[in-house]
Amino acid sequence: MKGVNTIMEEKQLRLTLQRLAHELIENHFPFEDTCLIGIQPRGIVISDFITEYIKEIHPNVKLNYGKLDITFYRDDFRGQIHIPSITDLPFSIENKNVILIDDVLYTGRTIRAAMDALLDHGRAKKVELCILVDRKFSRELPIHPDYVGKSIDSIVTQKVKVYWGEEKKVILYESV
């Protein structure tokens, strides 16, 4: 990878996710009419962390948490083979506040696909978006996050990657 810049190291990443969790608590506690839904595949690690952190702070809260696969709702197949993940929504989203959670907001097309997929599961009262990294100047659709971990300026030739392995970090790099 050419021109690698670290946006967040592990400690800052953890603090950012905790802050996002606190913002959700502030706006939605006790989560009676709210569902948290991670977008497969990369939003799941973030949504897992946020939901576990909320449960750690409020162990008695009943949190509706699900996972949404958007594979067949995407508009960018272009001959690629995509292997679907599992959608796991063990609750109704009908007339609920839904918070979609993902790692990076770039063009907005993933979120559009997620909203299309949600419609197959009912009609939410309200849909909000929680994003770890917002690439704010690259939107192709009028989609904006309600909860943002970090906003960055980037150009089309750059990529943002969130690493969750042994070394947890977020990097910005020049794609070749």
Secondary structure, 3 states (H helix, E strand, C coil): CEEEEEEECHHHHHHHHHHHHHHHHHHHCCCCCEEEEEECCCHHHHHHHHHHHHHHHCCCCCCEEEEECCHHHCCCCCCCCCCCCCCECCCCCCCCEEEEEEEEECCCHHHHHHHHHHHCCCCCCEEEEEEEEEECCCCCCCCCCCEEEEEECCCCCEEEEEEECCCEEEEEEECC
